[in-house]
Amino acid sequence: MANFYTDNPDLKHHLSHPLMQKIVELKERNFSDAEKFDYAPRNFEDAMDNYDKVLEIVGDLCGGLIAENAEGVDHQGASCANGRAIYADGTVANLDACRKAGLMGMAMPRRFGGLNFPITPYIMAADIVSRADTGFENLWGLQDCAETIYEFADEDQKARFIPRVCEGETMSMDLTEPDAGSDLQSVMLKATQDEDGTWRLNGVKRFITNGDSDIHLVLARSEEGTKDGRGLSMFIYDKRDGGVNVRRIENKMGIKGSPTCELVYKNAKAELCGNRRLGLIKYVMALMNGARLGIAAQSVGVSELAYREALAYAKDRKQFGKAIIEFPAVAEIISVMKAKLDASRALLYECSRFVDMYKIYEDIAKERSLTADERADMKHYSKLADALTPMAKGLGSEYCNQNAYDCIQVHGGSGFMKDYACERLYRDARITSIYEGTTQLQVVAAIRHVTTGTYKALIDSYAAQDVKPELQGLKDNLVSMTEKYEKAVDAVTAVNEPAYTDFMARRMVEMAGSIVMGYLLLSDAQRNNTFVKSATVYNKLAQAEVNKHSAFIANFTPDQLEYYKA
């Protein structure tokens, strides 16, 4: 039986990144929990060994039960009866196994029953789970909603709800509505207070992943007469209190095991989470950033499966007397798939480390005042995490879809049949570039980091690092790409027209992303020779992308924008 952690040495490579020592020491407060909990690590090596062992459990569970159940879950799907969502049999078994293995509430503090994992090894577990069953990762990964309760709820709410998540209860985030998809400031689900102060929710939510969960985070309009985001607050709804029914489950193209629900709230009792009016402005933004990192991990997991399925088939399938992988056209597809997989994974874990750094500092700031250096560190990593999160989600999900497409292409006609896993993963992959903000919305979030120079500063920091002589040619190419990127950005910003900048935004973000991932793979190759091939292949891909976009921008005049209007 396969173990999806131990069979992939790339994961340990990323887990052992040099920045992890600082992350772990800060997260563990110099290992002070060792005096209170017998399972808490006593030093950095002990902590890393702990992550390694837990991820091995995740890998074993995913390589066995969850992967084996994936096809059956896809066929059976979730259903709806008597106002409740019903999981597929395989999903029930998967959740039960995860609970028994202690894999719920992984990133929560030990005092609430969690494992106190940093974001990086937790996201690595999400990467592994997604490879086994993309839809199941949605259910398992929503435990991350507990982070919002930990960050913004009061102490009583933390003590009541977080231990339940750590024990295995499920969560959901109830944000979108029939008339408020990406435009969340249009949310109209109404929150009113009884005379005794009890909050009641009334209205409809739609497209809610795992919508019949045990604990919900709900965005609702608490301020009567308002129509924008300033009138929205965040609430905690407990399924035990009743008042919410599942009207229907969407009949989706993919991720069939993950019930996507339409919910009807009828005088449902709820609790205010944090302060009024900050639901969208502060809390949902934090919630969405965590969700987007989770989708980036999901995308990498799908890319991993797509690459492995294509490689195995190409080695086994024979045409004209030899395995099809021996044909250059097929070999190229496989090598490009691996390069995109490695690039998106490198970006994912760079982003997760940045998120770890600033979130740990934020948490420490609740206990004591940060030093000037710590405050500067927190600000630095918060900015980088804000820049890389939409890039990791946007470009990672696009690569995921491309790899799923190419996996079917390698399989030929067989890939179009349900006999092979690639047909399922192709359907599952499609949603990754849509939910938690489409790729186009990720560009909207990322473009300011192009125009304000965040990406350029990050690229410059990578360029300042020395490389081995044999890798210098790759670095020289990246330096050349950066010059073209700078020139393109200068040309667009010089026009000083918002509509023109918006039109060119995707191209500039993709250029920045290609260069960033090129440098990250170069860094991986510097530390580990097994990445030299992907670094080289991706370098050529990035060069082609940068050349294409820079040429388009250089040969485009603002007046031509008229031809692209509806």
C-alpha positions as CSV (number, residue, x, y, z in Angstrom):
1,M,0.0,0.0,0.0
2,A,1.3,3.4,-1.0
3,N,2.2,6.2,1.5
4,F,1.6,9.5,-0.1
5,Y,4.1,11.3,2.2
6,T,7.1,8.9,2.2
7,D,6.8,8.2,-1.6
8,N,7.3,11.9,-2.3
9,P,10.7,13.1,-1.2
10,D,9.9,16.6,-2.5
11,L,7.7,17.1,0.5
12,K,10.5,16.5,3.0
13,H,12.6,18.9,1.0
14,H,10.2,21.7,1.5
15,L,9.6,20.8,5.1
16,S,13.3,21.1,5.8
17,H,13.6,24.7,4.4
18,P,16.1,26.8,6.5
19,L,13.3,29.2,7.6
20,M,11.5,26.4,9.4
21,Q,13.8,26.6,12.4
22,K,12.8,30.2,13.1
23,I,9.1,29.3,12.5
24,V,9.2,26.4,14.8
25,E,11.0,28.2,17.6
26,L,8.6,31.1,17.5
27,K,5.5,28.8,17.2
28,E,6.6,26.8,20.2
29,R,7.6,29.8,22.3
30,N,11.0,28.2,22.8
31,F,9.3,24.9,23.6
32,S,7.6,26.0,26.8
33,D,4.7,23.6,26.2
34,A,7.0,20.7,26.9
35,E,6.4,21.4,30.6
36,K,2.6,21.1,30.3
37,F,2.0,18.5,27.6
38,D,3.9,15.2,27.4
39,Y,3.5,15.1,23.6
40,A,4.9,18.7,23.1
41,P,8.4,18.9,21.5
42,R,11.4,19.8,23.6
43,N,13.5,21.2,20.8
44,F,13.6,22.0,17.1
45,E,14.7,18.4,16.1
46,D,11.9,16.9,18.3
47,A,9.3,19.2,16.6
48,M,10.4,18.3,13.1
49,D,10.4,14.6,14.0
50,N,6.8,15.1,15.3
51,Y,5.7,16.8,12.0
52,D,7.4,14.0,10.1
53,K,5.6,11.3,12.0
54,V,2.2,12.9,11.8
55,L,2.6,13.5,8.0
56,E,3.5,9.8,7.7
57,I,0.2,9.0,9.3
58,V,-1.6,11.3,6.9
59,G,0.3,9.8,4.0
60,D,-0.6,6.2,5.1
61,L,-4.2,7.1,5.5
62,C,-4.4,8.9,2.1
63,G,-2.4,6.2,0.2
64,G,-4.7,3.6,1.6
65,L,-8.3,4.2,2.7
66,I,-9.0,7.7,1.3
67,A,-7.5,7.0,-2.2
68,E,-9.2,3.7,-2.3
69,N,-12.6,5.3,-1.5
70,A,-12.2,8.1,-4.0
71,E,-13.8,6.4,-7.0
72,G,-16.8,5.1,-4.9
73,V,-17.3,8.5,-3.4
74,D,-17.3,10.1,-6.9
75,H,-20.0,7.7,-8.1
76,Q,-22.2,7.8,-5.0
77,G,-21.8,11.5,-4.2
78,A,-23.5,13.4,-1.4
79,S,-27.3,13.5,-1.2
80,C,-30.1,15.5,0.6
81,A,-33.0,14.1,2.6
82,N,-35.3,15.7,5.2
83,G,-33.3,19.0,5.2
84,R,-30.0,17.3,5.9
85,A,-26.9,16.6,3.8
86,I,-25.9,12.9,3.7
87,Y,-22.2,12.1,2.9
88,A,-21.2,9.2,0.7
89,D,-20.3,6.0,2.6
90,G,-16.6,6.5,1.8
91,T,-16.7,10.0,3.0
92,V,-18.1,8.8,6.4
93,A,-15.3,6.3,6.7
94,N,-12.7,8.8,5.7
95,L,-13.9,11.3,8.4
96,D,-14.1,8.7,11.0
97,A,-10.5,7.5,10.2
98,C,-9.2,11.1,10.4
99,R,-10.9,11.7,13.8
100,K,-9.4,8.5,15.2
101,A,-6.0,9.4,13.9
102,G,-6.2,12.8,15.6
103,L,-5.9,14.8,12.3
104,M,-8.5,17.4,13.1
105,G,-7.6,20.8,14.5
106,M,-4.0,20.3,13.6
107,A,-3.0,23.9,13.7
108,M,-4.9,24.7,16.9
109,P,-3.0,25.2,20.2
110,R,-2.6,22.3,22.5
111,R,-4.7,23.8,25.3
112,F,-7.7,23.4,23.0
113,G,-6.8,19.8,22.0
114,G,-4.9,20.7,18.8
115,L,-1.4,19.7,17.6
116,N,-0.1,23.3,17.5
117,F,1.2,22.7,14.0
118,P,2.6,25.7,12.0
119,I,0.7,26.5,8.8
120,T,3.4,24.9,6.6
121,P,3.1,21.2,7.7
122,Y,-0.6,21.6,8.0
123,I,-0.8,22.8,4.4
124,M,1.5,19.9,3.5
125,A,-1.1,17.5,4.9
126,A,-3.7,19.3,2.7
127,D,-1.5,18.7,-0.3
128,I,-1.3,15.0,0.5
129,V,-5.1,14.7,1.2
130,S,-5.9,16.4,-2.1
131,R,-3.9,13.9,-4.0
132,A,-6.0,11.1,-2.5
133,D,-9.4,12.7,-3.0
134,T,-9.8,16.3,-4.0
135,G,-13.4,16.6,-2.7
136,F,-12.6,15.1,0.6
137,E,-9.9,17.8,1.2
138,N,-12.7,20.3,1.2
139,L,-14.3,18.7,4.2
140,W,-11.1,17.9,6.1
141,G,-9.5,21.2,5.2
142,L,-12.4,23.3,6.5
143,Q,-11.0,22.7,10.0
144,D,-9.0,25.8,9.1
145,C,-12.1,27.9,9.8
146,A,-11.2,27.3,13.5
147,E,-8.4,29.7,12.9
148,T,-10.9,32.5,12.5
149,I,-12.5,31.6,15.8
150,Y,-9.1,31.5,17.4
151,E,-8.1,34.9,16.0
152,F,-11.3,36.9,16.5
153,A,-13.7,35.2,18.9
154,D,-13.8,35.8,22.7
155,E,-12.2,33.4,25.2
156,D,-15.5,31.7,26.0
157,Q,-16.2,31.0,22.4
158,K,-12.7,29.7,21.8
159,A,-13.1,27.3,24.8
160,R,-16.5,26.0,23.6
161,F,-15.9,25.6,19.9
162,I,-12.3,24.9,19.1
163,P,-12.0,21.7,21.2
164,R,-15.1,20.4,19.3
165,V,-13.2,20.9,16.0
166,C,-10.1,19.2,17.4
167,E,-12.3,16.3,18.4
168,G,-13.5,16.0,14.8
169,E,-16.6,18.1,14.3
170,T,-16.8,19.7,10.9
171,M,-17.0,23.4,9.8
172,S,-18.2,25.6,7.0
173,M,-18.0,29.2,6.0
174,D,-21.4,30.5,4.9
175,L,-20.7,33.5,2.8
176,T,-22.2,33.5,-0.7
177,E,-25.9,34.0,-1.6
178,P,-28.0,33.7,-4.8
179,D,-27.4,37.4,-5.5
180,A,-24.0,37.8,-3.8
181,G,-21.3,35.5,-5.2
182,S,-17.9,37.2,-5.4
183,D,-19.6,40.6,-4.5
184,L,-19.9,39.7,-0.8
185,Q,-20.7,43.3,0.2
186,S,-24.1,42.6,-1.3
187,V,-24.9,39.9,1.3
188,M,-28.4,40.3,2.6
189,L,-28.9,37.4,5.1
190,K,-30.4,39.3,8.0
191,A,-29.1,39.2,11.6
192,T,-31.5,40.7,14.2
193,Q,-31.4,40.7,18.0
194,D,-34.2,39.5,20.4
195,E,-35.0,41.7,23.4
196,D,-32.6,39.5,25.5
197,G,-29.8,40.1,23.1
198,T,-29.9,36.8,21.3
199,W,-29.0,37.0,17.6
200,R,-31.3,35.4,15.0
201,L,-30.4,34.7,11.3
202,N,-32.9,34.7,8.5
203,G,-32.3,34.2,4.7
204,V,-30.7,32.0,2.2
205,K,-27.1,31.0,1.5
206,R,-25.9,29.3,-1.7
207,F,-22.9,27.3,-2.9
208,I,-21.9,26.5,0.7
209,T,-19.2,23.8,0.8
210,N,-20.0,21.3,3.5
211,G,-23.1,23.4,4.3
212,D,-24.6,20.9,6.8
213,S,-21.5,21.1,9.0
214,D,-21.5,21.1,12.8
215,I,-20.2,24.7,13.3
216,H,-20.7,27.5,10.7
217,L,-19.1,30.9,10.3
218,V,-21.8,33.1,8.8
219,L,-21.6,36.5,7.1
220,A,-24.8,38.4,7.8
221,R,-26.2,41.9,7.7
222,S,-26.4,43.1,11.2
223,E,-26.9,46.8,10.6
224,E,-30.4,47.7,9.4
225,G,-30.6,50.1,6.4
226,T,-27.1,49.4,5.2
227,K,-26.2,48.0,1.7
228,D,-22.4,47.7,1.7
229,G,-19.7,45.8,3.5
230,R,-19.8,48.1,6.5
231,G,-23.1,46.7,7.6
232,L,-21.9,43.1,7.8
233,S,-20.9,41.1,10.8
234,M,-19.6,37.5,11.4
235,F,-21.6,35.0,13.4
236,I,-21.0,31.5,14.7
237,Y,-24.0,29.1,14.2
238,D,-24.1,25.8,16.1
239,K,-26.0,23.1,14.3
240,R,-27.1,21.7,17.7
241,D,-29.3,24.8,18.0
242,G,-31.3,24.1,14.8
243,G,-32.9,26.6,12.5
244,V,-31.0,25.9,9.3
245,N,-32.0,23.4,6.7
246,V,-30.5,22.2,3.5
247,R,-32.9,23.0,0.7
248,R,-30.8,21.3,-2.0
249,I,-27.4,20.0,-2.9
250,E,-25.9,21.2,-6.2
251,N,-25.4,18.6,-8.9
252,K,-21.7,19.4,-9.7
253,M,-19.3,18.5,-12.4
254,G,-16.7,17.3,-10.0
255,I,-15.7,17.0,-6.3
256,K,-18.9,15.0,-5.9
257,G,-18.1,13.9,-2.3
258,S,-18.1,17.4,-1.1
259,P,-21.8,18.6,-0.6
260,T,-22.3,22.1,-1.9
261,C,-25.5,23.2,-0.3
262,E,-28.2,25.8,-0.5
263,L,-29.2,26.7,3.1
264,V,-32.4,28.2,4.5
265,Y,-32.0,30.1,7.8
266,K,-35.2,30.4,9.7
267,N,-34.8,32.4,13.0
268,A,-31.6,30.5,13.6
269,K,-29.9,31.3,16.9
270,A,-26.3,32.5,16.4
271,E,-23.5,34.2,18.3
272,L,-21.6,37.4,17.2
273,C,-18.0,36.6,16.5
274,G,-15.7,39.6,17.2
275,N,-17.1,43.1,16.7
276,R,-20.1,44.3,14.7
277,R,-19.5,45.7,11.2
278,L,-16.1,44.0,10.7
279,G,-17.5,40.8,9.2
280,L,-16.4,41.5,5.7
281,I,-13.9,44.2,6.2
282,K,-11.6,42.2,8.5
283,Y,-12.8,38.7,9.4
284,V,-13.8,37.4,5.9
285,M,-10.6,38.8,4.4
286,A,-8.6,36.7,6.9
287,L,-10.8,33.7,6.4
288,M,-10.6,33.9,2.6
289,N,-6.8,34.2,2.6
290,G,-6.6,31.0,4.6
291,A,-9.1,29.3,2.2
292,R,-7.1,30.5,-0.8
293,L,-3.9,29.0,0.6
294,G,-5.9,25.8,1.1
295,I,-7.0,25.8,-2.6
296,A,-3.4,26.4,-3.6
297,A,-2.5,23.2,-1.7
298,Q,-5.5,21.4,-3.2
299,S,-4.3,22.4,-6.7
300,V,-0.8,21.1,-6.0
301,G,-2.2,17.8,-4.8
302,V,-4.2,17.4,-8.0
303,S,-1.2,18.3,-10.1
304,E,0.8,15.6,-8.2
305,L,-1.8,13.0,-9.0
306,A,-2.1,14.1,-12.7
307,Y,1.6,13.9,-13.2
308,R,1.9,10.5,-11.6
309,E,-1.0,9.1,-13.5
310,A,0.4,10.4,-16.8
311,L,3.9,9.2,-16.1
312,A,2.7,5.7,-15.1
313,Y,0.5,5.4,-18.2
314,A,3.3,6.7,-20.6
315,K,5.7,4.1,-19.3
316,D,3.2,1.3,-19.6
317,R,1.4,2.1,-22.8
318,K,3.2,0.8,-25.9
319,Q,2.7,1.9,-29.5
320,F,4.7,1.1,-32.6
321,G,6.8,-1.3,-30.5
322,K,7.9,1.0,-27.7
323,A,6.5,2.8,-24.6
324,I,5.0,6.1,-25.6
325,I,7.2,8.0,-23.1
326,E,10.0,7.4,-25.5
327,F,8.3,9.6,-28.1
328,P,9.6,13.2,-27.7
329,A,6.1,14.7,-28.0
330,V,5.0,12.7,-25.0
331,A,8.2,13.1,-23.0
332,E,7.9,16.8,-23.4
333,I,4.4,16.8,-21.9
334,I,5.5,14.8,-18.9
335,S,8.6,17.0,-18.2
336,V,6.5,20.2,-18.5
337,M,3.9,18.7,-16.1
338,K,6.6,18.0,-13.6
339,A,8.1,21.4,-13.9
340,K,4.7,23.1,-13.4
341,L,4.0,20.8,-10.4
342,D,7.4,21.6,-8.8
343,A,7.0,25.3,-9.5
344,S,3.5,25.6,-8.0
345,R,4.6,23.6,-5.0
346,A,7.7,25.8,-4.4
347,L,5.4,28.8,-4.5
348,L,2.9,27.2,-2.2
349,Y,5.4,26.5,0.5
350,E,7.2,29.8,0.1
351,C,3.8,31.5,0.7
352,S,2.9,29.2,3.7
353,R,6.2,30.1,5.4
354,F,5.5,33.8,5.0
355,V,2.0,33.2,6.4
356,D,3.5,31.3,9.3
357,M,5.9,34.1,10.2
358,Y,3.5,36.9,10.3
359,K,0.6,34.9,12.0
360,I,2.9,33.7,14.7
361,Y,4.1,37.2,15.4
362,E,0.4,38.3,15.6
363,D,-0.3,35.6,18.1
364,I,2.8,36.5,20.2
365,A,1.6,40.1,20.2
366,K,-1.5,39.0,22.2
367,E,0.8,37.8,24.9
368,R,3.4,40.5,25.1
369,S,4.6,43.6,23.2
370,L,6.7,42.9,20.2
371,T,10.2,44.3,19.9
372,A,10.9,46.8,17.1
373,D,12.7,44.1,15.1
374,E,9.7,41.7,15.6
375,R,7.2,44.3,14.5
376,A,9.3,45.0,11.4
377,D,9.5,41.3,10.7
378,M,5.8,40.9,11.1
379,K,5.1,43.7,8.7
380,H,7.6,42.4,6.2
381,Y,6.2,38.9,6.1
382,S,2.6,40.0,6.2
383,K,3.2,42.0,3.0
384,L,4.9,39.1,1.3
385,A,2.1,36.7,2.3
386,D,-0.5,39.1,1.0
387,A,1.4,39.3,-2.3
388,L,2.0,35.5,-2.7
389,T,-1.4,34.2,-1.6
390,P,-3.3,35.3,-4.7
391,M,-0.4,34.3,-6.9
392,A,-0.2,30.8,-5.4
393,K,-3.9,30.3,-5.6
394,G,-4.3,31.9,-9.1
395,L,-1.3,30.4,-10.9
396,G,-1.3,27.2,-8.9
397,S,-4.9,26.4,-9.9
398,E,-4.3,27.3,-13.5
399,Y,-1.3,24.9,-13.6
400,C,-3.5,22.3,-11.9
401,N,-6.0,22.5,-14.7
402,Q,-3.3,22.4,-17.4
403,N,-1.8,19.3,-15.8
404,A,-5.2,17.6,-15.6
405,Y,-5.7,18.4,-19.2
406,D,-2.3,17.0,-20.2
407,C,-2.9,13.9,-18.2
408,I,-5.9,13.0,-20.3
409,Q,-3.9,13.9,-23.4
410,V,-1.2,11.4,-22.5
411,H,-3.9,8.8,-22.0
412,G,-5.4,9.5,-25.4
413,G,-8.9,8.0,-25.9
414,S,-8.6,6.0,-22.7
415,G,-8.3,9.2,-20.7
416,F,-11.8,10.1,-21.9
417,M,-13.2,7.0,-20.2
418,K,-14.1,6.6,-16.6
419,D,-11.9,3.5,-16.4
420,Y,-8.9,5.8,-15.5
421,A,-8.5,8.2,-12.6
422,C,-7.6,11.1,-14.9
423,E,-11.2,11.5,-16.0
424,R,-12.2,12.2,-12.4
425,L,-9.3,14.4,-11.5
426,Y,-10.0,16.5,-14.7
427,R,-13.5,17.2,-13.4
428,D,-12.2,17.8,-9.9
429,A,-9.5,20.2,-11.0
430,R,-11.8,22.6,-12.8
431,I,-13.3,24.1,-9.7
432,T,-9.9,25.2,-8.3
433,S,-9.6,28.2,-10.5
434,I,-13.2,29.3,-9.7
435,Y,-14.0,28.9,-6.0
436,E,-12.6,31.1,-3.2
437,G,-12.2,33.8,-5.9
438,T,-11.7,33.1,-9.6
439,T,-8.3,33.5,-11.2
440,Q,-9.4,36.9,-12.4
441,L,-10.1,38.0,-8.9
442,Q,-6.7,36.7,-7.8
443,V,-5.2,39.0,-10.4
444,V,-7.2,41.9,-8.9
445,A,-5.7,41.1,-5.5
446,A,-2.2,40.7,-7.0
447,I,-1.9,43.7,-9.3
448,R,-1.2,46.2,-6.6
449,H,1.9,44.2,-5.7
450,V,3.0,44.7,-9.3
451,T,2.4,48.4,-9.4
452,T,3.8,49.1,-5.9
453,G,7.0,47.0,-6.5
454,T,6.4,44.2,-3.9
455,Y,7.1,41.5,-6.5
456,K,10.1,43.3,-7.9
457,A,11.6,43.7,-4.4
458,L,11.1,40.0,-3.7
459,I,12.6,39.1,-7.1
460,D,15.6,41.3,-6.3
461,S,16.1,39.5,-3.0
462,Y,16.2,36.1,-4.8
463,A,18.6,37.5,-7.4
464,A,21.0,38.6,-4.7
465,Q,21.6,35.0,-3.7
466,D,24.6,33.1,-5.1
467,V,24.2,30.0,-7.1
468,K,26.5,27.1,-8.2
469,P,28.4,27.8,-11.4
470,E,26.4,25.1,-13.3
471,L,23.2,27.0,-12.4
472,Q,24.4,30.4,-13.4
473,G,22.9,30.2,-16.9
474,L,19.4,29.8,-15.4
475,K,20.0,32.8,-13.2
476,D,21.2,34.9,-16.1
477,N,18.0,34.1,-17.9
478,L,15.9,35.1,-14.9
479,V,17.8,38.4,-14.7
480,S,17.0,39.0,-18.4
481,M,13.3,38.2,-17.8
482,T,13.2,40.6,-14.9
483,E,14.5,43.4,-17.1
484,K,11.7,42.7,-19.6
485,Y,9.1,42.5,-16.8
486,E,10.3,45.9,-15.4
487,K,10.1,47.5,-18.9
488,A,6.6,46.1,-19.4
489,V,5.4,47.4,-16.0
490,D,6.9,50.8,-16.7
491,A,5.2,51.0,-20.1
492,V,1.8,50.1,-18.6
493,T,2.0,52.4,-15.6
494,A,3.2,55.3,-17.8
495,V,-0.2,55.3,-19.6
496,N,-1.7,56.1,-16.2
497,E,-5.1,54.8,-17.1
498,P,-6.9,52.4,-14.7
499,A,-8.8,50.5,-17.4
500,Y,-5.5,50.0,-19.4
501,T,-3.7,48.7,-16.2
502,D,-6.6,46.4,-15.5
503,F,-6.5,45.0,-19.0
504,M,-2.8,44.3,-18.8
505,A,-2.9,43.1,-15.1
506,R,-3.1,39.4,-15.9
507,R,-0.1,39.5,-18.1
508,M,2.0,41.4,-15.6
509,V,1.0,39.1,-12.7
510,E,1.8,36.0,-14.8
511,M,5.2,37.5,-15.7
512,A,6.0,38.2,-12.1
513,G,4.8,34.7,-11.1
514,S,6.9,33.0,-13.7
515,I,10.0,34.8,-12.5
516,V,9.3,34.2,-8.8
517,M,8.7,30.5,-9.4
518,G,11.8,30.3,-11.6
519,Y,13.9,31.7,-8.8
520,L,12.2,29.4,-6.2
521,L,13.0,26.3,-8.4
522,L,16.6,27.7,-8.8
523,S,16.8,27.8,-5.0
524,D,15.5,24.3,-4.8
525,A,18.1,23.1,-7.3
526,Q,20.8,24.9,-5.3
527,R,19.8,22.8,-2.2
528,N,18.9,19.6,-4.0
529,N,20.2,18.3,-7.3
530,T,16.9,16.4,-8.0
531,F,15.3,19.8,-8.9
532,V,17.8,20.7,-11.6
533,K,15.7,19.2,-14.3
534,S,12.5,20.9,-13.3
535,A,14.4,24.2,-12.8
536,T,15.8,24.0,-16.3
537,V,12.5,23.1,-18.0
538,Y,10.6,25.7,-16.1
539,N,13.2,28.3,-16.8
540,K,12.4,27.8,-20.6
541,L,8.7,27.9,-19.9
542,A,9.0,31.1,-17.9
543,Q,11.2,32.7,-20.6
544,A,8.6,32.0,-23.2
545,E,5.8,33.4,-21.0
546,V,7.7,36.6,-20.2
547,N,8.7,37.1,-23.9
548,K,5.1,36.6,-25.0
549,H,3.6,39.0,-22.5
550,S,6.3,41.6,-22.9
551,A,5.9,41.5,-26.7
552,F,2.1,41.9,-26.4
553,I,2.5,44.9,-24.1
554,A,5.2,46.5,-26.2
555,N,3.1,46.2,-29.4
556,F,-0.2,47.3,-27.9
557,T,-1.4,50.9,-27.8
558,P,-4.1,52.2,-25.5
559,D,-6.4,53.1,-28.4
560,Q,-6.6,49.3,-29.3
561,L,-8.4,48.7,-26.0
562,E,-11.6,49.6,-27.8
563,Y,-11.5,46.4,-29.8
564,Y,-11.7,44.3,-26.6
565,K,-14.8,46.0,-25.2
566,A,-18.2,44.3,-25.4
